[in-house]
Amino acid sequence: MNEAGLLRSRILASLRTQGYTVRGGLVHLPPNPDKDTLRDLHQTARLHKLHLAEKNLRRYETQLLSRIASGTKVHPEHIWPELVLVKSGSFDELLFRYLSLHWSIPVSSGYGRRLRFLVVDRSNDKVIGLIGLNDPVFALRDRDQWIRWNQEQRLQHLYHVMDAYVLGAVPPYSNLLCGKLIALLALSNEVRSAFKRKYSNHRTEISREARSPHLAMITTSSALGRSSVYNRIKINGFQYWHSVGYTSGSGEFHFSNGLYSPIHDFVTRNCEPTWRRARWGDGFRNRREVIRKCLRALKLPDDLLYHGVKREIFAAPLGRNTMPFLRGERKTPAFFDWPATDLFELFRQRWLLPRASRDGTFQAFDNASYRLWAP
């Protein structure tokens, strides 16, 4: 069998191994999938990412684990979160990458513009959770319909939106509902200010245009279908995150379990990139283009990119006139004033203290159980 035939067989076998049925040019989810089933579909991609990270992170694991609290070291009445901006090349960056490996679905490294934060409990210097923001996808039907912008408005103002590609708490804080705290802190004045500082002199990648860096909206999508975290963040009648629909169920995670490297090599040797603007250079635009080119060259349907896992989309406007601003109907956003301390106090009264008083299971967590590799 030639190279193309071998790769074709390997792709189809991999999809079946992950739990998909391949029929009629489509991948089909197992019947009536629950969240455990969806986690299993991501497992091979997650384990592959874990394998790739082991060489660089395993040697630091004991040191990294020292930043994870055991439950007995967490005192809910003393928790005090602080946003710590992650800098490239720092130990905090290693810690962010290490903690991301524990997510139930594989976390990307982010792309385009990127801001990463550790949320640290200053009462014990342990990590509460992670915030990772990057550029949003250009076209997302349900998001775009909710904003009610046209293609030209989106082209001009998507720059003012960031997507949270990782957003959540780590144990034992996750047992105290701190996922909601992380989702609130992502909307804080401190995050907006960090965005403005970092991108004040930034020029867009394609047009090389300088724009005022207003972070007007943050979006995210649930990991496993419908979310029970973001759609319940409502305090004193105010809804911070809004459910705006679902993704179409397409993507690349089911090709990210060791398959992508041979796919990329095959496409580099056998296919021509499609590019529309000189500033993109002469390479392939993104992973999806690479996979699509490969599928076509192997006479497999493009629809194999549809994995069928539809994620709930959430959006959080950061100002009173965010929607008109993103449509170009207002020149500047009228931001909400949300200091991190105020958001934490709301969370503390609404969720943290009541949860701690009725459920002490967080105390049983041992940080040694968070180890990924044998010592």
N, C-alpha and C positions, 0 to 999 in steps of 0.2 A: 504494500500500500504506500502511495506517495505521501509527501508532507501534508498536502491539503486534506487527503483522506484520513490520515492519522489525527489531525487536529479536529476535523469534523466529528470523528468518532469520540474523541476525548471530550469535546464540548457536550455532546448529547449524553454520554455516560456520566459526566459530572452533574448535570442537571438532575438526572434520575437519582444519583447517589444522595443529593441534597434533599430529596423528598418530592420532587416535582414529577408529574406525568407529562411527557412530551407527546402531543397529539394534534394533528391538523396544523402543524406549523406554530403551535402555541405551547407555552408552558402552563400547566394547570396546577393550582394549589391542591393539597389534600382536602377531602370533603370536610366541611364544617370546621375550619381551622380555629383553634383557640390561641391564646397568647403563648402557651408552651409550644404549640406547633410552629408558630411564627418564629420563636426563638431558635427552634431546631433548624429551620430553614437558613438562618444566619450563622449557624454554628461553624460550618466549614470555613467560611470567610473569616470569622472571628478567630478561629484557631490558627489560620494561616497568618493573620496579622500578629498574633501572639508569638508565633515562631519567628517571624522576621524581626520582632522587637527584642527577642531574648538576647541576642549577641551584645546589644548595647546597654540593656537595662538590668539584666540578671545580676551583674556584679554589684549593683547599687541597691538591690532589693531590701536588704536589712535596713539600710539608711532611709530608704523611701518609706518603709513601713513605720518608721519611728514618727512619721508625721500623721499617721492614722491613729485615732483614739480608740482605746478599748472602752467599753461602755462604762466601766467603773470610774473612768477619768473625766466623764462628761457630767456636768451639773447644770441642768436646764436653766435654773435661775441665774446662773453666772455667764451663760453664753453671750458672747459679744462679737458679732461678725465684722470682718474687715476685708475690703476688696483689695487684692494684691495683683497688680498688673504683671503678667508673665513676660519676661524679656528673653529674647533669643540667646541661646548659649548658656543659660543660667541653670542652677539646680532646680529652680521652680519649673522650668520647661521640662526637665526630666520627670519631675513629679506629676505634672499635668499629663504627659504622655503615658506614664505608668498607670495613673488612675483611670484614664480613658480606656485602657485595655480591659477593665472590669465591666464595661458597659455590655448589655446583653446583645447589642448589635455592633458591628465594627464601626468605629469612629474614624472619619477621614482626618487628614492633617489640616484641613481647611484650605481655602484657595482664594486668590485675589487679595483684597484687603482683609486683614485679620487682626482681631483683638482677643486676647485670652486672659482670663482672671482665675486665680485661686480665691475662694472665699474661706478665710481662716478665722478660727475661733481664738480671739486674743486672750481668753481666759486660760488656755492651755497650749496654744500654738499648734493646734491640730487642724486639719483641713475639714471644712464642712461640705464643700462642693466645688463644682467647676462651671465656668461660663466661657464658651467659645463662640465668637461671632466671625462670620465671613460674608463675602458677597452673596447675595441671593441669586437663584436662577432667574434668567431673563424673563421667561414666559411661564406663568403658573396660573392656569385658567381661573380657578376659584378665588385665588388671591386678587387677581386682576379685576374680576367681576365685582368683588366686594369693594375695592377702591373706586371702581367705575372710571378708570382712566383708559384712554385710547393708546394705540401703539406709540404715537409720537410723544404723548405725555409720559408714558412709561420709559421711553428712551431717554428723556430729559431728566427724569426725577427718580428713577430707580436707585440712583447714586445715594439717595438719602435713606435707603432701607438697608438693614443688615439682617442676616439670618443666623439664628442660634443653631449651630451644628452639634454642639454639646451643651447640655443645660441640665444640671441635676446635682443631687446630694450623694455623699458617700456614707456608708455605715460608720458609726451607729446613728449619725445625725439623720439619715434617711428614715429611720424608725420613728423619729420625732417630727415627721412631715416637713423636713427642711427642704425637700424638693420645691415646695411652694415658696420658701424663703429665697432660694436661688432664682426662681422665676421672677420674683418681685425685684430682687437686687439688680437683675439685668436691665431693668427699666429706670435705674436711679440716675440722679444728676451726675454722680461720679463716673458712670459708664459713658454718658453723653460727653462729659468733659474730656475724658481720655480719648474718645473718638475725635473730638475737635482738635486736641493737641497733636495727635498723631498725623492727621490728614489735612492740616491747615495749608500746607504748601504742596499738597499732592495734586498731580495731574492724572487725568483718566488715561487708562492704558491704550485705548484705541484712538481717541480724538486728540489726546494730549491737551485737554482742556482743563483749566484750573476752575474749581467750583468751591463755594462756601460749604464747609463740611457740617451740615446739619443732620444729625441722626434723628429722624422723625418717626421711624417705625422699626420694630423688630418683629421678625416672623420666626416660627419654628414649626416642626412637624413631630407628631408623636412617633415613638419608636415602633410600636406594635398595635396598629389600628387605632381604635378610639382611645383617647386619653382620659384618665381619671384625675389628673393633676391640674392641667392648665384650665380646664373648663369649670373649675370650682374655685378659682381665685377671685372671690368677690367679697369686698369688705365695705360695710356701711352702705350697701346698695350700689357700689361702684365696681364694674367689671373691668379688670386689668387686662386680661387676655380674652380674645374673642375667637370662637370657632368659626372658620370661614369656608370650610369644605374639606375635600379630601384630594390627595394626589391621585394621579391616574394609574399608579401601580407600575411605573416603568423605572428603570435604573440599571445599575451595573453591579450591585453587591453579589449577585449570583455568578458573576464572572471574576470575583476577587479572591478566589481561594487557591491561588497558584496558577490559574488559567490565564490571567491577564498578561503575564510576561511572555509566554509563547504566542499569544494572540498579537501582542504588540510587535514581536520580532517578525512574525509572518506578514503583518500589514506593512511594516517598514520595508521589507524586501519586495513585496508584491503589489502594493497599492499606492495610488497618488492621493495626497491630501486635498481636501476641498477647503479653500480659504477665500474670503471675500474682501479682506482689507490688507494692504501691504504690511501694516504694523503687527499683524498676527504672525508674520514671518512665513516660512515655507513648510512648517511642520503641521501636525494634526492639532486641531483646536482643543480637544478634550478626550477623555477616555471613551465617552459615548461614540464619538466619531470613529475612533479606532475600532471599537467592537462592531459598530454597524458596517464598516468597510470589510471587516473580516467575515461577518456573516454573509454578506453579499458575495464575496469572493468564493466562499465555500458552498454557495447555493443553498444557504439556510435563510429562513425568513427574518426580516427585521423585527418581527413581532416577538422573537425570543427575548428581546430587551424588556418585555412586559412580564415582570415577575409576579404581578398580581397582588402584592402587599400594599394596600391603599392606606396611607398614613393621614391622620387628621391634621389639618393645617390650622395654625393659630397665628393671630396678628395682635400686636400691642401698639396702638398709637401712643406716641409720647407727648402729644400736645392737643389742645382743644380744637385746632383747625388743621390737624394732620392731613385729613383727606383732601380738602381744598388745596392745601399746600402741595401735595403730591400730584395733583392734577394741574398745577400751575396757576390756580385761581387766586392764590395768596403768595406774596413775595417772600414772607418769612414765617416760620412756625411760631405759634404761641405755646411754648412748652409748659407742661405741668412742672411744678416745683416738688420733686420727690427726692429729698436727701435719703441716703441709705439708712441713716439712723431712724428716720421717721417710718420708713418701710419696715424696718426690723421691729419697731415697737408695735406696729399694727399686726405683724405676724405673731409676735410674742404673745399678745393678748388674745388674738383670735384662735391660734392653733397651738403654739408651742407649750404654754403652761397648762392648758386643759389636757393636751395629749399626755404630757409628762405625769400629770396627776392621776390619770386613769390607766396608763399602760407603761410598765417599767421594763418591758422586754429589751429595750435598748441596752440595759445594763449587762446583759448576758453576752454581748458581742465581744469577741477576742480578736484583736488586730492580727494575730498570727494566722487566723483563718482566711485572711485576705491575701496571703502569699500565693503567687502564681507559679513559682518554680521551687523545686526542692532545694533546701539550703546546702 
